[in-house]
Structure formats: structure tokens, C-alpha cells
Amino acid sequence: PNPVGSLHHRHSSSRSTHALTLAMAKGPAKPVKPPPAKPEKNLYGKALDLVELVRPHCVLCFGLLATLRGKVAPYASDEELVKVLCGVIITFFGARYMATIAAFEAFRMVGWSTSKRCLLKLYDNYLKAVEASVKDDAVDADADGFPDVAQIPLEQLLARKGPLVLKSIDPESVSEAMGGLYAGMAAVLATLRVRFAATITLGATLGDVAADALKTPVTALASKALADEHAKFVPLLVVYGSRMAGVSLAFALQRFAVAAHSAARGSQLLADGLLAVFVRAGYLPSTQADDPQLRSALQLALAVTGVFTQFYHGFGVPFPLNVFLLPLSLFESLLVAIVGI
């Protein structure tokens, strides 16, 4: 036998026996408890996670806007900046947003003063409700490290948040504010629908005039070219086809009129804003900025440029401005859909 191998075998056996003796002396190993499972979040908890995910990007965007506003501040106040921006949109793209502009004009004339007070009341109640909800979101009654509102079912969440919001707001002020806003929106919808109906009426009238002139010659030609069972539908097709063409023509004429009106209206805002910016930046003395001839010439030049710009772009918004004005375009489409219902 190999004496070296025997010695190595005896040494290994001795170590194994020693390890087994120590393990038996310590007793059975305690089972390791798995970490507590993270509770599944409900819809409200997922929404809170989404808000936390989006918040840094929103803060970054607002920071960039604040930086840009700080650089522009020496040259334009908030009111002057709003005039310039609104003037550019109305002057050069007014026909694209004719429903939005008409709604704004109607709202400004009819219900802005009342609606402004109503909006401030609603905003005050909203802040109270948000403050109470934020405090409730931080409650962890079962001390598991996760907010209770992120774990309970939707029915319990609504039953919990509903009384909390109702207790935080003033029902009388909310009712008064909602009534004022409803009156303002009703005035806007009535104005838009009246304009919409007037355009359709004009188009139908133009179509009827065209149908009276075309019905006889077209019917005579159709009777020679078509069979009797097909020719009898020609007068009806002439009437409805003429009306459709008349309505299309009426809307085209309205868009041309809106382009001219928006260019004239927007040039006033844009001229006021630009002159104020030039005075603040030191490019123009204040006495010269008050010259009515200079103001009128600037308004006329901007209005003519605005009309030709809208015609050139086919009453649309070119790229990349259409990307920045996408929210306004969506609002315009929503207004047109509501008025057309």
C-alpha cells in the first residue's frame, strides 16, 4: 500500500468528522425567511408610478421654458410676449384655426369675465382637494412600507377618496362656478353653430340656384344618352350634386374671409407686441412707437403678408411649426367635431 495516500485519506476523514461534529453541536440550521413579497399595486398606484416617471421630464421642460423666459425677459413682458405669440398664430395661420378663433372671440365677448371668476373658484377648490389627497396618499396604516392607496381595490379607493374630496371643497362655490362655465361654453357653441348653419344655408342656396340653371339641359342630354330607368334619377342627382358643390364653395369662401379677417385682427396684436418689444430693447424711441402712421403701416404690412402666407400654405401649418402647434390643431378638430354633431 501507498503510505502517502493512506495518510491523505486519514487526514480527509478526520476533517469531515470534525465538521460533522461541529454541525451537530450547533443544532439544525435555521430556515432563511424569504423577503416579504411586494404587494401588487392597483390602478391608482400604477398611476402614481407613472406620474413619478414623467415628473423629471416635465420639470426639465419647465426648467428650459423658465430659462428661455429669463433670457427673453429683458426684451418683453409677459403681456407683450403673449401678444406677439398670439399675433403670429392668428396673422399667419388664422384660417387653419378658424373655429378656435371664433370660439375665443365669442367667449371673450360673452362669458370671459364671469368664467374667469368661476375658474379661480374651481382652482381654489382643486388645490384644497389635492392637498387633502396628497396627505391621504402618504398614509401607511399597516406599516408594510407601501401606501395604502396603492394596494386597496378600486372600489375601496373611490369610497375613500370621494368623501375626502367632498369634505375639502365648497359645494356652493363649485356649483356657481360650473354654472358660469356652462353659460360661457353654451354661448361659444351657439356662436359656432350659427356660423356653421349660416355657411351651410348659403351653400345650399347657391346649389339650388345652380341646379335650376343646370337641371333642364343636363336632363335633356341624359335622356338621349341613358335609358329611361336611369335617366329619371338625373334631376335628383343634379340637385344634390349642386348643393354639395355649393356647400363646398361656401366653406371655401368662408375660409378665404376668415384668412383676411384673422390677418387683420392678428396684425393689430402683433404690431402692438412688436412695437413694445422694440421700445423695451432700445431699438425704437417711445415717441416714435406712438406714431399712428407707423403703427398703421406696420399693421397693413403684417396683414398683407399674413393673407399671402395663408394662401401660399393652403390654409395649413408648414413643418416644423405644425409639430409645436399640434395641441392647438387637436383642439380645433375637437371643436369642429362638437359643432358638427
C-alpha positions in Angstrom: 0.0 0.0 0.0 0.9 3.6 -0.6 1.8 5.3 2.7 1.3 8.8 1.3 -2.2 8.0 0.0 -3.2 6.4 3.3 -2.1 9.4 5.3 -4.0 11.8 3.0 -7.2 9.6 3.3 -7.0 9.6 7.1 -6.5 13.4 7.2 -9.5 14.0 5.0 -11.7 11.6 7.1 -10.6 13.4 10.2 -11.6 16.8 8.8 -15.0 15.5 7.7 -15.7 14.0 11.1 -14.7 17.3 12.8 -17.0 19.3 10.5 -19.9 16.9 11.2 -19.3 17.1 14.9 -19.4 20.9 14.9 -22.6 20.9 12.8 -24.3 18.5 15.2 -23.2 20.7 18.2 -24.8 23.8 16.6 -28.1 22.1 16.0 -30.3 22.1 12.9 -29.8 25.1 10.6 -32.5 27.8 10.9 -34.6 28.3 7.7 -33.9 31.6 5.9 -37.1 33.6 5.6 -37.7 34.9 2.1 -38.1 38.7 1.8 -41.7 40.0 2.0 -43.4 40.0 -1.3 -44.1 43.4 -2.8 -47.9 43.9 -2.8 -49.5 44.2 -6.2 -50.4 47.8 -6.9 -53.8 48.9 -8.1 -54.6 51.3 -10.9 -54.1 54.3 -8.7 -50.7 53.0 -7.5 -49.7 52.5 -11.2 -50.8 56.0 -12.0 -48.7 57.4 -9.2 -45.7 55.4 -10.6 -46.4 56.9 -14.0 -46.5 60.4 -12.5 -43.2 59.8 -10.8 -41.8 58.6 -14.1 -43.0 61.6 -16.1 -42.3 64.2 -13.4 -38.5 64.6 -14.1 -39.1 65.2 -17.8 -41.8 67.8 -17.0 -39.5 69.5 -14.6 -36.8 69.6 -17.2 -39.2 71.1 -19.8 -40.5 73.7 -17.4 -36.9 74.5 -16.5 -36.0 75.0 -20.1 -39.0 77.2 -20.6 -38.1 79.2 -17.5 -34.5 79.6 -18.8 -35.8 80.8 -22.1 -38.3 83.2 -20.4 -35.4 84.6 -18.3 -33.4 85.3 -21.5 -36.4 87.0 -23.2 -37.4 88.9 -20.0 -35.2 92.0 -20.7 -36.9 92.4 -24.1 -40.6 91.6 -23.5 -43.0 91.4 -20.6 -45.5 88.5 -20.2 -48.3 90.5 -21.8 -46.1 91.6 -24.7 -44.9 88.1 -25.2 -48.5 86.8 -25.3 -49.4 89.4 -27.8 -46.6 88.5 -30.1 -47.2 84.8 -30.0 -51.0 85.1 -30.4 -50.5 87.7 -33.2 -48.2 85.3 -35.1 -50.6 82.4 -34.9 -53.7 84.5 -35.8 -52.0 86.5 -38.6 -50.2 83.7 -40.4 -52.4 80.6 -39.5 -55.8 82.1 -38.6 -57.7 80.2 -41.3 -56.4 76.9 -40.1 -57.8 77.6 -36.6 -61.0 79.5 -37.6 -63.2 77.6 -35.1 -60.8 78.2 -32.3 -60.5 81.9 -33.1 -64.3 82.2 -33.4 -64.8 80.4 -30.1 -62.2 82.6 -28.4 -63.8 85.8 -29.7 -67.3 84.6 -28.6 -66.0 83.6 -25.2 -64.2 86.9 -24.7 -67.2 89.0 -25.6 -69.8 86.9 -23.7 -68.5 85.0 -20.8 -64.8 85.7 -20.1 -65.3 88.0 -17.0 -67.7 85.6 -15.4 -65.8 82.5 -16.4 -62.6 83.9 -15.1 -64.0 84.3 -11.6 -65.5 80.8 -11.9 -62.2 79.3 -12.9 -60.4 80.9 -10.0 -63.0 79.4 -7.6 -62.7 76.0 -9.1 -58.9 76.2 -9.0 -59.0 77.2 -5.3 -61.3 74.1 -4.5 -59.0 72.0 -6.6 -56.0 73.0 -4.6 -57.8 72.1 -1.4 -58.8 68.7 -2.7 -55.2 68.0 -3.9 -53.8 68.9 -0.6 -56.1 66.6 1.2 -55.5 63.8 -1.3 -51.7 64.1 -1.0 -51.9 63.8 2.8 -54.0 60.7 2.3 -51.6 59.2 -0.2 -48.9 59.1 2.4 -50.9 57.1 5.0 -49.4 53.6 5.6 -51.7 52.2 8.3 -50.4 48.6 8.1 -46.8 49.7 8.2 -45.7 47.5 5.3 -43.7 50.3 3.7 -46.2 50.9 0.9 -49.0 53.5 0.8 -52.4 52.1 1.5 -54.0 53.8 -1.5 -51.7 51.9 -3.8 -52.9 48.5 -2.6 -56.6 48.7 -2.0 -59.1 47.8 -4.7 -60.6 50.5 -7.0 -64.0 50.3 -5.2 -62.4 51.0 -1.8 -60.2 53.7 -3.3 -63.2 55.6 -4.7 -65.1 55.1 -1.5 -62.1 56.6 0.3 -61.2 59.5 -2.0 -64.8 60.6 -2.7 -65.8 61.7 0.9 -62.3 63.2 1.2 -62.8 65.4 -1.8 -66.3 66.3 -0.9 -65.2 67.3 2.6 -62.4 69.6 1.2 -64.4 71.6 -1.4 -67.1 74.2 -1.0 -70.2 72.9 -2.9 -71.9 76.4 -3.3 -68.8 77.9 -5.0 -68.3 74.9 -7.2 -72.0 74.9 -8.3 -71.8 78.7 -9.0 -68.6 78.2 -10.9 -69.9 75.3 -13.0 -73.0 77.3 -13.9 -70.9 80.2 -15.1 -68.6 78.0 -17.2 -71.6 76.2 -18.7 -73.1 79.6 -19.7 -69.8 80.6 -21.4 -69.5 77.3 -23.2 -73.1 77.4 -24.4 -72.5 80.9 -25.8 -69.4 79.6 -27.7 -71.2 76.6 -29.1 -74.2 78.7 -30.1 -72.0 81.1 -32.0 -70.1 78.4 -33.8 -73.2 76.5 -34.7 -74.9 79.7 -36.0 -71.9 80.3 -38.3 -71.8 76.7 -39.3 -75.5 76.8 -40.2 -75.2 80.1 -42.0 -72.5 78.7 -44.2 -74.5 75.5 -45.0 -77.5 77.7 -45.8 -75.5 79.9 -48.1 -74.1 76.8 -49.8 -77.5 75.1 -50.2 -78.9 78.4 -51.7 -76.0 78.6 -54.2 -76.6 74.9 -55.0 -80.3 75.5 -55.7 -79.6 78.4 -58.0 -77.1 76.3 -59.9 -79.5 73.3 -60.0 -82.3 75.5 -61.5 -79.9 76.5 -64.3 -78.5 73.1 -64.9 -81.4 70.8 -64.4 -83.1 71.2 -67.8 -80.0 71.0 -70.2 -78.5 68.1 -68.2 -81.8 66.2 -68.1 -82.2 66.6 -71.9 -78.6 65.3 -72.5 -79.1 62.4 -70.1 -82.4 61.4 -71.8 -80.6 60.9 -75.1 -77.6 59.1 -73.6 -79.2 56.9 -70.9 -82.1 54.6 -70.7 -85.4 55.8 -69.3 -85.0 53.8 -66.0 -81.6 55.5 -65.5 -82.4 59.0 -66.8 -85.2 59.5 -64.3 -82.6 59.8 -61.5 -80.6 62.6 -63.3 -82.7 65.6 -61.9 -82.3 64.4 -58.4 -78.5 63.9 -58.8 -78.2 67.4 -60.3 -80.0 68.9 -57.3 -77.9 67.2 -54.6 -74.7 67.4 -56.6 -75.2 71.2 -57.0 -76.0 71.6 -53.3 -72.8 69.7 -52.3 -70.8 71.8 -54.6 -72.4 74.9 -53.3 -71.7 74.0 -49.7 -68.1 73.2 -50.6 -67.8 76.6 -52.3 -69.4 78.4 -49.3 -66.9 76.8 -46.9 -64.0 77.8 -49.2 -65.3 81.4 -49.4 -65.7 81.4 -45.6 -62.1 80.2 -45.2 -60.9 83.0 -47.5 -62.9 85.5 -45.5 -61.6 84.1 -42.2 -58.0 84.3 -43.6 -58.4 88.0 -44.3 -60.2 88.7 -41.0 -57.6 86.8 -38.9 -54.7 88.5 -40.7 -56.2 91.9 -40.0 -57.1 91.1 -36.4 -53.8 89.3 -35.7 -51.7 92.1 -37.2 -53.1 94.5 -34.6 -51.9 92.2 -31.7 -48.6 91.5 -33.5 -47.9 95.2 -34.2 -48.6 96.2 -30.6 -46.4 93.5 -29.3 -43.5 94.2 -31.7 -43.5 97.9 -31.1 -43.5 97.4 -27.3 -40.6 94.9 -27.7 -38.6 97.4 -29.9 -39.1 100.1 -27.4 -38.1 98.0 -24.4 -35.0 96.7 -26.3 -34.0 100.3 -27.2 -34.4 99.9 -31.0 -37.2 102.5 -31.2 -37.9 105.6 -29.1 -41.3 105.5 -27.3 -42.4 108.8 -29.0 -41.9 107.2 -32.5 -43.7 104.0 -31.4 -46.8 106.0 -30.6 -46.9 107.4 -34.2 -50.3 106.3 -35.7 -48.9 106.3 -39.2 -46.1 104.0 -38.3 -48.5 101.7 -36.5 -50.9 101.6 -39.4 -48.2 100.9 -41.9 -46.8 98.1 -39.8 -50.3 96.6 -39.3 -51.0 96.8 -43.1 -47.7 95.2 -44.0 -48.3 92.4 -41.5 -51.9 91.8 -42.6 -51.0 91.6 -46.3 -48.1 89.2 -45.5 -50.3 87.1 -43.3 -53.0 86.8 -46.1 -50.5 85.8 -48.7 -48.8 83.4 -46.3 -52.0 81.6 -45.6 -52.9 81.3 -49.3 -49.4 80.1 -50.1 -49.5 77.3 -47.5 -53.1 76.3 -48.5 -54.5 77.4 -45.1 -52.3 74.9 -43.3 -49.3 75.0 -41.0 -45.9 74.0 -42.5 -43.4 71.7 -40.9 -42.0 72.0 -38.2 -44.4 74.6 -36.9 -47.2 72.0 -37.1 -45.4 69.9 -34.5 -45.4 72.8 -32.0 -49.0 73.7 -32.8 -50.2 70.1 -32.6 -52.2 70.7 -29.3 -54.0 73.6 -30.9 -54.7 71.5 -34.0 -56.2 68.8 -31.9 -58.4 71.4 -30.1 -59.5 72.7 -33.4 -60.5 69.3 -34.6 -62.4 68.7 -31.3 -64.3 71.9 -31.7 -65.3 71.1 -35.3 -66.5 67.7 -34.3 -68.6 69.1 -31.4 -70.1 71.7 -33.6 -70.9 69.2 -36.4 -72.7 66.9 -34.0 
